Amino acid sequence: MGIFFRQRKKIGKNSWLNVSKSGTSASTRIGPVTLNSRGGVYVNLPGGLHYRGRWK
């Protein structure tokens, strides 16, 4: 596991601008689901479980 840089700036009620070494992206949260502009999807499941995948 390496060291990484990521900075999040809130731009709306449920939206963020994410800046990292590999570039900039935007993400938005809709209930337990978070989608980002690079095609990532993150879902919070019951029991403390999480799912991370792609939607593109």
C-alpha positions, -999 to +999 in steps of 0.1 A: +000+000+000+014+034-010+010+070-001-016+089-021-029+125-022-066+134-025-083+166-017-121+170-016-139+203-019-176+205-013-194+223-041-231+215-033-253+198-007-243+163-020-215+171-045-178+173-043-148+182-065-120+157-060-084+166-068-056+140-069-023+133-085-041+116-114-064+145-121-098+161-111-132+145-109-166+153-095-188+131-074-224+132-062-242+112-035-278+100-039-289+082-008-265+053-001-250+055-036-221+078-047-213+082-084-182+100-098-174+114-132-148+088-139-173+059-138-169+048-102-199+038-081-198+033-043-227+018-024-231+016+014-249-017+022-265-028+055-243-043+082-213-021+075-206-036+041-196-015+011-196-022-027-172-004-051-174-009-088-178+008-122-209+021-140-193+030-174 
